[in-house]
Structures are given as structure tokens and as C-alpha cells.
Amino acid sequence: MDTITVPAPADFHVHLRQGDFAQLIVKHVRKGGFKLAYVMPNLKPPIITTDQALFYKAQLEAIDPSVQYLMTLYLSPELTPEEIWKAKAAGIVGVKSYPRGVTTNSDGGIESYEAYYPVFAAMQDAGLVLNLHGEVPSNAATNTCVLNAEHAFLPHLRALHAAFPRLRIVLEHATSRAAVECVRSLGPTVACTITAHHLALTADDWAGQSWHFCKPVAKFPDDRAALQEVIREGHPRFFLGSDSAPHPPHAKATATPDQPCAAGVYTSPILLPLVAHLLESFGALDRLEGFVSTYGRAFYGVPAAEAERGVVLKRASGKLVEERFVSGEQSVVPFWAGKELGWEIVED
């Protein structure tokens, strides 16, 4: 095949930031081949109310109105069952849970899920989705660190599914064979997103390389193989959520004795060609449509508009990813910078 038409690509996990930085970042959703963005709420301050989510959505639409933004709330003590129903009426789609301190802007994250059971019950009845950052905080007493924090989280996922079997739950950005097997074992209301970069990276790629450092971190080659296998299989509960997470270059490139580099890999402006390139590399190009469109839309109940045109990819030779994207005083370095991609988007 020299061209592929992908109907209605949808990114079910993306960070679009705020302020002047968002002016650069938001337009990259469409540049990367997507018209649907499931937007994360971990801003400063986080999005914890319906009104805040709608205000943020209006800001995003002012930058690029051609994208459909699905909004989420940040799970916090202020969130109530009443707010869940208000969110449902306003078109908010999900609630994102961050364990305290495990990733960017998660200082207000949760410490115990039981306190939120009334909120989860309301979400189950209202039809909102619970999006889980599936890690627990590092703890020397329990021998927990970034390499096994996801594995240690999986009992919480099982317990939440057992307590709320009708609640749609998404384990976000899985990185391990254990996570894949766990989601496989659970019911049809539990799904899993996989990022593009976790299909390419292992621990060797981020050890000493800040541009590949993200949370959760890439794991062992066998873990990467498990992600590739479940995509090659075409499992309908595993779909794309890019977790595209931009940071200013100085924050990504610089660490100090008391401050690590920022966690996040930025893929939005090259996302669809990158996913096609990676899936082809492990024999799963025929699963591209399901992975980037059909499966996620089915789980979320977000069908594509009948009039929406597909995105056309064509084979590319010598096509290098830009080293940096710049707008005014803002800039960002993408994943795969300076490297070749085997596919590119045919412009409208």
C-alpha cells in the first residue's frame, strides 16, 4: 500500500496546556491528523468543576474550533456526586484520577479510593468514564519505584471494577505485560490506552535521555512486546491515547540536584504518521484504523460524524521530523525529532 485512508482518528488522552503555550500546542492536534482530543485536566490549578472545564473548552475552541474537545474533571476532594450530574448535563465525559505526586501537576492527587466511592457510584449511574493514571507513589518500605509502580497499582483497578462493574474505566498509558493481562482479564467496561512512544521505547531509551522520560516510564523489552502484541491482535479494548505531554525545552533538557527534568513525551504534531510507522514496524499496519479510531470511539460512545472526511496517509521517503516547533516566544521539541518517518499526511 502506498496510501491509507484512516476514518475519524481520535486521540483519547492528550495534554493541551494553557496560556501562551496552548496557542502553540492546540493546533498540533489537527496537524498530527486528529479532530478529536480527550483533554486532560491537570492544569495549574487543576480542572475540578464543570464551569472550569467549560471555560477551558471555550479557550481551546478559540484557538482551533475544528477539533472536538472531550473534557474531563480532576478527581479531588472537592468533587461531589452532585457535580458529577452537573458535569454529565454539560457534556463532560470523564474524571481523571492521579495518585498523589506521581506525574506532572499531580500534587493534589488521590491517596485512597474508598473516600470517592459515592462519586464513582454517581459516575456509574451518569455514564461518565473513570480515567486512571495507573501507578502508586514510590515507597522504599514496599520496594516500589517507577519500574514496578504500575504493577503495584493493578489490585486497585481490580477492586474498583469489582465494586463498580458498570462503571467504564480506562487504565491510561499502559506500559507493562502485567497491565495488558490485567485489563484482558476484566469485563467489557474496562479498557486501556496505549501511547505511540511506549510502542517504541524501553528503559534503556530514557535512562540518561531526558527527552524520552515520561510517567509511567517505558519498561522492559518484553513489556513493549506485550503492547505490540495486543495491538497486532486487534483487541477492541486497547486503543490510542497519546499522552502527548509538551514541556518547554529548558524544562525537558535540564535537571538540577534538587529538581528532575519534566516528565512527558510530545507526539501530537506527528501522531498519525508516527503510529502508522510504528505499527508497520511490528506487522500491525492493518490494525491502524481500529487502534486510532474504531475501538476508542466505540468504548466512549462517540461515533464519527457522517460527513467527516478520512485522513489520508501516503508513504514518505526521506521525511524527517522537525527539530522544533516555534510560535512567538514559545517552542517545543517533538518526539522522533530529526528522525525519518515512513508515512506523511496528504494535505487537504
N, C-alpha and C positions, 0 to 999 in steps of 0.2 A: 504493500500500500504506500502510495506517495502522498495521499491526503486522507484526513479523517474528519468527519463532522461529528461534533460532540453536542448533543442536545442539552441545553439548560444546565451548564455546570454550576455547582453550588458549593460554597466553602462553609462548612458548618463549625468553624472555630477560627476567629480572626481577631486580632488586636488592631484597632484603628487610631488609638491615642487621642490627643486633644490639643486644642490651641493651634499655634502656628505649625507644629509638627504634623497635625492631622491634615493640614492643607496639602502637604506633600504625599502623605500616606494613603489617604482615602481614594485618590484617583488611581492608585495602583491595583485596586481590586479589579476594575474593568480592564486595565492594561494587561493583567495576567489571565484574562479570559473568563471572568466571572461576573455575574449580575445578581448573585445572592450572597450576602455576607451575614453569618451568625455572629453577632458582635459581643465581645467580652466586656464585662462591667468593671474591671479592676483599674479604674482611673484614680486620680487624686483630686478630690475624695472619691471613694467608690460609688457606683450607682446603686443605691439601696431603696429607692422609691420609684413608683410608677411615673410620677411627674419628672423626676430626674432623667429617667430613661427616655421619655418622650422629648424632653428638651435636647438631650444628646442626639436622638434620632433626627430631630429637625436640623441640628448643626451638621450632621453628616449629609443629609439630603441637600443642604445648601451648597455643599462642596461638590457632590456628584449625585444628582437626582435620578440617574439612570439605573442605580443599584437598589435592589430590595434589601433593606436592613432589618433583620430579625433581632429584636432586642432582648436583653437578659437583665436580671437583677443579681446583686451580690448577696449571698447568704450571710446574714448578720443578725445580731440580737434584736435589732430594730424591726426586722421583717415579721409580720403577723399574718395569720390566716386571712384577715380582712384585706390586707394589702395584696395578698395573692389573688383574691377575687377581683379587686380593682385592676390589677395588672392584666388578668385574663380579659376583662371587658375592654381594656385599652389595646389589646393585641400583643402584649408582651408574651414571649414564647417560653422562656425558661428562667431558671435560677442557677447560678454558678456557685459551687462550693470550693473554697480554697482552704486547706489546712493551714493553720497559722504559720506564717513565716517561711513557707517552702519555695515561693517563687516571687516574681515581680509584683509589688503592691499587694502583698497578702498579709500584712501585719495585722489586719482586722479579721483574719480568717477564723474558722471554727476550731474548737478544741474537743467538743463532744457532740455527736449527732443526736443523742436522745433528747436533748433540750429542744430540738427542732421538729420533733415528731408531729406536733399539731400543724406546723407549716407544711410538712410533707403530706399529711393527710389532706389538707386543703388543695395542695398541688395535684394529688392523685385524683381528687374529685373534679377539679377545674380543668385538668388536662395539660398542665404545664409540665415541662421537662426538667429533670434534675441533672445538671451537668457537673460531673465530679472530676476535680483535679486529684488523680489517684495516687497520692503519696502521703506518708506520715512524716512528721518532723524527725530529723536525725536525733539519735539518742544513744550515747555510748553505753548506757546501762542495759539497753536491749539489743546492742550490736547493730543498730540501724544507721545507715548512711545513704547517700544518693544512689548507690548501686543496688540496694535492696528495699528502698523506701516504697516503691510501687508494689512489690511482692507483699510487704507488710500491710499494705492498705487493703488488699483483696478481701480479707474477712469482713471489713466494714461494708464493702459492696454486697457481699452475700447476705449480710444481716439486713441491710436496707431493702434489698429485693424481697427477702422473706417477710419483712414487716409490711411492705407496701407493694404487693405483687402486681397491682395495676398501674403503678407509677412508672412512667417512662424514664429510664435512667441511661445516661451516656457516660461511660468511662472515657475520659478525654485523653488524647495523645498517648495511647498505649505504647510501651517500649519493650515489653518482655514476653517471652513464651508463656510464662505463668499467667499474665493478664489475658492473653488471647485465649488460653484454655479455660480460664475462669468465665469469661464472657460467653464462650461457646456453651458452657455447661448450664447457663441460666436461661430463663424464659424469654419469650419474644418481646418483652418490654425492656430488655436490656441490650444496648448497642455499644459500639466502640468507635471512636475516631482514630485515624492513623494519619500522621503528618507525612509530607514528602521527605523532609530531611531525615526522619528516622528510618526511611527506606534506604538511605544512602550511608548513614554514619554508624560507627561503633565507638566504643570508649576510646580507642586509640586516636580517633579523629578530633576529639575535644580536649584530650589531655595535653595541656600546653598550647592549645589553639583556641583563643577566646571567641573567634567568630563562629565556632561550631558549638559553643557552650550554651545549653538551654536546660530548662527544667520541665519535665524529667530528662535526665541525661540519657544519651544513647548508651546501650548496654553492650552485650557480647555478640559476636557474630551469629550465634545460634538464635539469639533473641531477634535480631534483624531478619534472619531467615524465617522465623515464625510469622512475622508481619507480612513478608513477601508471600509466604505460602497461603495465608488466609485470603489475600487478595487474588492470587492466582486461582484459588478455588472458586472465587466469586461468592463468598458468603455474604448474604444480604444485610447482616447486622454490623458489618465493618465497612466504613466509608470515610471519605476525606474530611478531615478538619485540619487545616494547615497549621494552626497555632502560629501563624506568621506574626512575629513579635519584634517590631523595629525599635532600635535604640540609636541615638546619635553616635557617630563613630567614636568619639572620645570615650563614651561610656562602655562601648563594646571592647575597645582596644586596650583600655587602661585598667589596671588593678593596683591597689596600694596595700601596704602591710595591714591595714585595718578595713579595707573595702574591696570586695571582689569585683570583677568585671560584671556587667549586666548580663542577665540570663535571657536568651532569646535568639532565634534564627529567623531571618527575614526572607520570605519567599514570594510574597504577593505579586510583585511585578512580573514574575516569570512562572507563575504557579502551574498553569495548564501545560505549557510545553515541558516544564520540568517533570511533572507527573507522568506525562506520556514517555518521556525519555527514560525515566526510571523503570516504569512498568515494562517497557520493551526490553530493558536490560535483563530482566529476570523472567521473560516469557509470559507476560500478563497483559500485553497491549490490548488484547481482545476484551479485557475486563475494564477498560478505561471508562466507558460510559456508565456502567454500574457503579464503579467506585467513586466517580466525581459527580454523579448526578442522580441516577435512579434510586439507589439504595437509601441515601440520606434523605432525599425528598419523600420517599415512601414512609420512612420511620417517623419523620416530623409531620407528615401530612401536608406537605407544601408542594402541590403539583405545579409544573411549569405552565405559564400562560400559553394558550394555544398559538398565539401569534409570535411567541418568542423564537427568534432565529437561533439555529445552532451555531457553535463556534467552529470554524474550520482551521485545522492544523495542516501544515504541509512539511514534508521533510526538508531539513536545512543542512547545509554543508558549510563549515567554517563560521557558523553563527556563534559569536561569543557573547556571554552575558556581560552587561555593562559593569564597570568597576564601581560606579557610584551614581546615585540619583540625587539631583540637586534642585532645589526651588528656593530662590532667595538666599536666606541665611541658613536654611535647613538642608541637611543631607543625610543619606542613609546608604549603607553598603549592603547589597543583597547576597544571599547565599549563592554559591556557584560563580561568584564574581570572577570574570576573566576566563572562565572555562566554557567549553563548547557544549551546546545543546543540539540534539538531533532533530528537534521539531521547533517550528515557529508558527505564530498565529497569522493567518491570512487576514489582513486588514479589511474592514468593511468598505 
